[in-house]
Amino acid sequence: MRINNISIVIYLSVIMALGIAMGMVYSGDNSLFSSLAIAPEDVPQGFIFGKIPNFAKKVFTGNPCVVNSDGIRFLASKLYPDGNAANIKGMYVAIMATEARPYGDDLVYYLLVFKDSKSASVEIKKLQDYYQYNKDRIVLITKDTIALLLFADDVDNYKYIAELGQKLQERLN
């Protein structure tokens, strides 16, 4: 009986150590992700949380989800030009699609938490440059080491990300 208890403690300790070594998200980030997450009631009418195709499940374990470190490395340079995964500590994503096209990515929300002020400064500058050329399809909100990035696949859907952006700005403040 005592050996089983010791085995369980060792097993749990190994799992925790592996999680930390693999870049688990800090509890402070989880709180931030929770407060700035897109809730079902935030999803605009006519949209749903999109379904994740099998090929993308290595990056997006669910929808919405906190992206793991491998996913961050994969996505960083695809989100905006010269995006540097080494500067990103945590990422949350929510993909919304029309009900008629559940595998679409009509509206996408990324919450980026940068490693420190210097990293944030560098990456936010890149995001601002990217935003300048895509104002009709992107909402960008920044504060300290945080960036909220909302994309509309179609300019006709910009109004939805603008509304979501306002809600998220209020939560961020």
N, C-alpha and C positions, 0 to 999 in steps of 0.2 A: 504494500500500500504506500509506504513512504517512498519507495523507488519510483512509483508511478507519478507521485506529486513532484519529485525532483525532475523527472523526465519532462513533465508538462512545463515546469518553470524554465528549463533549459530550452525547450522547443520554442516557447514564446519569446524568450530572450533573443534567440537566433533570428526569429522572424522580425522582431523590432530592429535589430542591428542591420539586417538586410534592407529593411525599408529605409532606414536612415542612410545607408550607404548608396542606395539607388536613387536618392534625391527626393524623399518624401516631402510633401508640402508642409511647411511650418504651421502650427495651430493658429497663429495670428493670421496667416494667409487664408486658412479655412474660414475664419470668422469674416474676413474681408470678402471672400468669394460668396459666402452665404448672404451677406448684406447687399451685395451688388449683383446677385444672380438674377436671371430672368425667371420669374415665377409664371406658372401657367396663366394666371390672370393678367400678366403683362403682355402676353403674346397677342398681337393685333388680330382683330376679327378677320376670319377667312384664312388664317394661318395656323399652323400646328408646329410643335417641335418636330423637325424632320427626322426621317428614318436614316440610319447610317448603313450604307452598303457594306457588305462583308469585307471588301478590299480596304476600306477605310477604318475598320475597327481596331487596327493596330495603333492608330493615332487617336481616334475618338472612341473611348471605351463605352461611351453612352452619349446621350444628348438630352440635356446639357451635361457637361462634364468638366472636371479638372484634368488638364492635359498633363501626362507624365513627362519626365525629362526627355525620353526618346522622341515623343511627339513634339515637344518644344524644339528640339534640334531639327526635326523634319520641317516644321512649319515656319520657323522664324524668318528665313530668307524668302519664303513664299508670301508672307503677309504684306511686306513692304520692302522696297529695294534696300539691300544691304542689311536686312534685319539680322542681328547677331544674337544667337541663342545663348551665348556665354553671358550676356547681359540680362537675361530674363530669368528671374527666380521662380516665377509661377505664372500659370495661364489657365484661364477658365474660358470655355466656349459654349455658345448656344446657337444652334442652327435652326432657323425657322423656314418652313416651306408652305406653299399653298396646299390646301387640302387635296386639290386635284393632282398635285405632283409631290407626294410625300418624300421622295428622295432628292428633291431640289434643295438649293441653298439660296433662296430668294432674299433672306435677311440673315446676316450672321453677326454675332456679337462676340468680341474678344475682350477679355479683361486681362491686361498684362501687368505684372508686378515685377519691377526691375530690381536688381540685386542691391543697388545703392544709389545715392544721388548722382554720382559721376556717370554710372551706366544709364540711369534714367535720362540725364541731360543729353547724352549722345544719341540714344534711341528715340527720344521724343523729338529731337531736331529732325531726324530722318522721317518720323511719322508726320511731322508738320509739313515737311517738303512734299511728301507723298499726298497729303491732304490737299495742298494748294492746287494740284492738278486733277483732283477727283472730288471737288466740293459738292458736285451734284449727286454723288453716290456714297459719300462717307460722312459720318459724324465722328469727330475726335474730341475727347474730353480728357484733360490731363490734370493731375494734382500730385505734387511731390514725386514719388517713385511709382505712380500708377498711371496707366493709360487705358481708357475705354475706347474701343474702336468698333464702330457699327458700320457694316457694309450693306448696301442695297444692290442687288444684282441688276435691277432695272431702275432707271431714274424716276419712273412713275411710282416706285415704292419708297422714294426718299421720305415722304411724309411720315411713314411708319417708323423709320429709324430716328427721325427728328423727334417724334413723340416719346419713343423709348429713351432717347438721349436726355430729354428733359427730366423724365422720371429718375433716371440713373444719376443725373447731376444733383438732384435734390437729395438722393440717398448718400452720395459721396460727400456732400457738404454736411 
